[in-house]
């Protein structure tokens, strides 16, 4: 009995010494790592941008802190969109040089969910595209405030040598155009914030609907006795100097529908997009509404392109 008891004690001491040394070596070597389940998940914008990558290539590795696609930084240099000069004032926000000359810096706190109450309607409010003449002030943030900082095109993309913004685009084409310019498609949240500002304006220019933008036109069709053909009523990207957002972004209501990337893992190919802003027809033409009935390949006469990018970080 005594012999067995001594053997058990010696075995326990040996195990303690052996495994204690192993634990000490592992601690010194710093090989312990948290479980993957403990790693911070990328934010919704980063996740959405990952899904915007061309499907023919593997998804890029994202920087969750800034939610950018590193591949865009290596995009070939392309001549920027050419937009005629305008006399409209440009709001110079943020550090000079934070964005390219054809873009503006958007920075502040974005509200993820907004309550906007119409005080006076132009149409039957039960209609899907009912227009509101005037909204109660102020808008209420019923979601979360999220810090945003990014660059966005001042105007809708106009190809070099052209007078009118690009049309017959699609989400897929917009992705290609923006990538070729060293930029990317905007997320829906970014686009909303650039349009409405921190005051959460229903319209980029304020709370009361006006004719400042290319919208509410009744001459939608070409004169054709045989079939309806949608008329091209695009205007120059700088043609409405009063159609401007608090950040100095033009034509975010009317003129062109603009494809954006919808955040969230529920939106997968081929339905990752939303069309924002509305075009020249009598429609909502506000900052928050979006058309989501089309797939990523849908293109038509009224669909254009606007891009976003990561700003230069302060040195």
C-alpha positions in Angstrom: 0.0 0.0 0.0 2.8 2.4 1.0 4.7 1.6 -2.2 1.6 2.3 -4.4 0.9 5.6 -2.6 4.5 6.8 -3.1 4.3 5.9 -6.8 1.2 8.0 -7.2 2.7 11.0 -5.5 5.8 10.8 -7.6 3.7 10.6 -10.8 1.7 13.6 -9.9 4.8 15.7 -9.1 6.4 14.6 -12.4 3.3 15.6 -14.4 3.1 19.0 -12.7 6.8 19.8 -13.5 6.5 18.5 -17.1 3.2 20.3 -18.0 4.2 23.4 -16.1 7.3 23.8 -18.2 5.2 23.3 -21.4 2.8 26.0 -20.3 5.6 28.3 -19.5 7.2 27.7 -22.9 3.9 28.4 -24.7 3.4 31.6 -22.8 6.9 32.8 -23.6 6.5 31.9 -27.3 3.1 33.8 -27.4 1.5 31.1 -29.4 -1.9 31.4 -27.7 -4.5 33.1 -29.9 -8.1 34.0 -29.4 -10.7 31.8 -31.0 -11.9 33.0 -34.4 -15.3 33.6 -32.9 -13.7 36.3 -30.7 -12.3 38.2 -33.6 -14.1 41.5 -34.4 -16.4 41.2 -37.4 -15.9 43.7 -40.3 -18.5 46.5 -40.3 -21.4 46.4 -42.7 -19.8 48.8 -45.2 -16.6 46.6 -45.4 -18.8 43.5 -45.9 -20.8 45.2 -48.6 -17.7 46.4 -50.4 -16.3 42.9 -50.4 -19.4 41.8 -52.3 -18.9 44.5 -54.8 -15.7 43.0 -56.1 -15.8 41.6 -59.6 -17.1 38.1 -59.5 -14.3 36.9 -61.8 -11.7 37.6 -59.1 -11.4 36.4 -55.5 -12.7 39.0 -52.9 -10.0 41.4 -51.7 -8.9 41.6 -48.1 -10.6 44.6 -46.6 -9.4 47.0 -44.0 -12.4 47.1 -41.6 -11.3 50.3 -40.1 -11.7 52.2 -43.3 -13.9 49.9 -45.4 -12.0 50.2 -48.7 -11.1 47.9 -51.5 -7.3 47.8 -51.7 -7.4 46.8 -55.3 -8.8 50.2 -56.2 -5.7 51.9 -55.0 -3.8 50.0 -57.8 -6.4 50.8 -60.5 -4.9 52.2 -63.7 -4.9 56.0 -64.1 -7.9 57.2 -66.2 -8.7 60.7 -67.3 -11.2 62.0 -64.8 -14.7 62.9 -65.8 -15.0 66.2 -67.6 -17.7 68.6 -66.4 -18.0 72.1 -67.6 -17.2 74.9 -65.1 -20.0 76.2 -63.0 -20.6 79.4 -61.0 -22.2 77.6 -58.2 -20.4 77.8 -54.8 -18.5 74.7 -53.8 -18.5 73.9 -50.0 -14.9 73.4 -49.1 -15.1 70.9 -46.2 -12.3 69.2 -44.3 -8.5 69.3 -44.9 -7.5 70.6 -48.3 -6.3 67.8 -50.5 -8.3 65.1 -48.6 -10.2 64.3 -51.8 -9.4 64.6 -55.6 -10.4 67.9 -57.2 -13.5 66.3 -58.8 -14.8 65.0 -55.5 -15.9 66.5 -52.1 -15.2 65.3 -48.6 -18.2 64.1 -46.6 -17.6 63.9 -42.9 -19.9 63.7 -39.9 -22.4 61.5 -38.1 -24.9 59.7 -40.3 -28.2 58.4 -38.9 -29.0 54.9 -39.9 -32.8 55.3 -39.6 -34.8 58.5 -39.9 -38.4 59.5 -39.3 -39.6 62.2 -41.8 -43.2 63.3 -41.6 -44.9 64.9 -44.6 -47.0 67.9 -43.7 -48.4 68.5 -47.2 -48.7 66.0 -50.1 -48.7 66.7 -53.8 -50.1 63.3 -54.6 -52.3 60.6 -52.9 -49.9 59.4 -50.2 -51.0 55.8 -50.8 -49.3 55.8 -54.2 -45.9 54.1 -54.3 -44.2 57.2 -55.8 -46.2 59.9 -54.0 -44.5 63.3 -53.8 -44.4 65.4 -50.6 -44.6 69.1 -51.0 -43.3 69.9 -47.5 -41.9 68.0 -44.5 -42.1 68.8 -40.9 -38.9 70.1 -39.3 -36.7 68.7 -37.9 -36.3 65.1 -39.1 -35.9 62.7 -36.2 -33.1 60.1 -35.9 -34.6 56.9 -34.7 -31.6 54.8 -35.5 -27.9 55.1 -34.6 -25.5 57.8 -35.3 -22.5 56.5 -37.2 -19.3 58.4 -38.1 -18.7 58.7 -41.8 -15.7 60.1 -43.7 -15.4 59.5 -47.5 -15.0 61.2 -50.8 -17.9 61.4 -53.4 -18.0 62.7 -56.9 -19.2 66.3 -57.0 -21.2 65.6 -60.2 -22.6 62.6 -62.0 -19.9 61.0 -64.1 -19.6 62.6 -67.6 -17.3 60.9 -70.0 -14.4 62.9 -71.4 -15.5 65.0 -74.4 -19.2 64.5 -73.7 -21.7 67.2 -72.6 -24.2 65.0 -70.8 -23.7 62.5 -67.9 -23.2 58.8 -68.9 -26.4 56.8 -69.2 -27.5 53.3 -70.0 -25.3 52.3 -67.0 -26.0 49.5 -64.5 -24.6 48.6 -61.2 -22.1 46.3 -62.9 -21.1 49.0 -65.4 -20.9 51.6 -62.6 -18.6 49.2 -60.7 -16.3 49.0 -63.8 -16.3 52.7 -64.5 -15.5 53.6 -60.9 -12.8 51.0 -60.6 -11.2 52.4 -63.8 -11.1 55.8 -62.2 -9.4 54.5 -59.1 -12.7 54.8 -57.1 -15.6 52.5 -56.2 -19.3 52.4 -56.1 -20.8 54.3 -53.1 -22.7 52.3 -50.5 -26.3 53.2 -49.8 -25.5 54.7 -46.4 -22.7 56.9 -47.9 -25.0 58.1 -50.7 -27.8 59.0 -48.2 -25.5 61.0 -46.0 -23.9 62.9 -48.9 -27.5 63.8 -50.0 -29.1 64.8 -46.7 -26.3 65.9 -44.4 -26.5 65.7 -40.6 -29.8 67.6 -40.6 -31.3 64.6 -42.4 -33.0 66.7 -45.1 -35.6 64.9 -47.1 -34.4 66.7 -50.2 -30.8 67.6 -50.8 -31.7 71.3 -50.9 -34.1 71.3 -47.8 -37.5 70.3 -46.5 -39.8 71.8 -49.1 -39.9 70.4 -52.6 -39.0 72.8 -55.4 -38.0 72.9 -59.1 -34.3 73.2 -58.3 -33.6 69.8 -59.8 -34.3 68.1 -63.1 -37.5 66.4 -62.0 -41.3 66.4 -62.3 -41.3 66.5 -66.1 -44.4 65.5 -68.0 -42.8 65.3 -71.5 -41.5 61.8 -70.8 -42.0 60.2 -74.2 -40.9 60.8 -77.8 -43.7 61.6 -80.3 -44.2 58.2 -81.8 -47.7 57.0 -83.0 -46.7 53.3 -82.8 -45.2 52.8 -79.3 -43.9 54.7 -76.3 -40.3 55.5 -76.4 -38.8 57.2 -73.3 -37.3 60.6 -74.3 -33.8 61.5 -73.2 -34.2 64.4 -70.9 -30.8 64.4 -69.3 -29.2 67.7 -68.5 -25.6 68.7 -68.0 -24.2 67.7 -64.7 -23.7 71.4 -63.7 -26.9 72.6 -65.2 -28.8 73.0 -61.9 -26.5 74.9 -59.5 -29.3 75.1 -56.8 -29.8 71.3 -56.9 -27.0 70.8 -54.3 -26.7 69.0 -51.0 -25.3 70.3 -47.7 -21.9 68.9 -48.6 -21.8 70.5 -52.1 -22.8 67.4 -54.1 -25.0 68.2 -57.2 -28.0 66.4 -58.8 -28.6 64.0 -56.0 -32.3 64.4 -56.8 -33.5 64.1 -60.3 -31.6 64.0 -63.6 -30.1 60.4 -63.2 -30.7 57.3 -61.2 -27.5 56.3 -59.5 -26.6 52.7 -58.6 -25.3 52.1 -55.1 -24.2 49.1 -53.1 -26.7 47.9 -50.4 -25.1 47.0 -47.1 -25.8 43.8 -45.3 -25.2 40.1 -46.1 -28.8 39.6 -47.2 -28.0 41.4 -50.5 -26.1 39.1 -52.7 -25.4 38.8 -56.5 -27.3 39.6 -58.7 -29.3 41.8 -56.4 -26.7 43.9 -54.5 -27.8 47.2 -55.9 -30.3 50.1 -55.3 -31.0 53.0 -57.6 -30.9 56.4 -55.8 -32.1 59.9 -56.4 -34.7 59.3 -59.0 -34.6 60.8 -62.5 -36.6 63.4 -64.5 -40.0 61.8 -64.1 -42.5 62.9 -61.4 -41.4 60.7 -58.6 -40.2 60.9 -55.0 -36.8 62.4 -55.9 -35.6 62.4 -52.3 -32.5 61.3 -50.4 -33.7 58.2 -48.6 -36.0 56.3 -51.1 -34.4 53.7 -53.3 -35.5 51.5 -56.2 -34.6 47.9 -55.5 -36.7 46.0 -58.1 -33.9 45.6 -60.6 -30.9 43.3 -60.7 -27.3 44.3 -61.0 -27.4 44.2 -64.8 -30.4 46.4 -65.4 -29.6 49.4 -67.6 -31.7 52.1 -69.2 -31.7 55.6 -70.5 -31.9 57.2 -67.1 -29.3 55.2 -65.2 -26.0 57.0 -64.6 -22.8 56.7 -62.4 -21.5 58.5 -59.3 -18.4 57.1 -57.5 -16.9 57.3 -54.0 -13.4 56.7 -52.6 -11.4 56.7 -49.4 -10.0 60.2 -48.4 -6.4 60.9 -47.8 -5.7 60.5 -44.1 -4.2 63.5 -42.2 -0.4 63.2 -42.0 
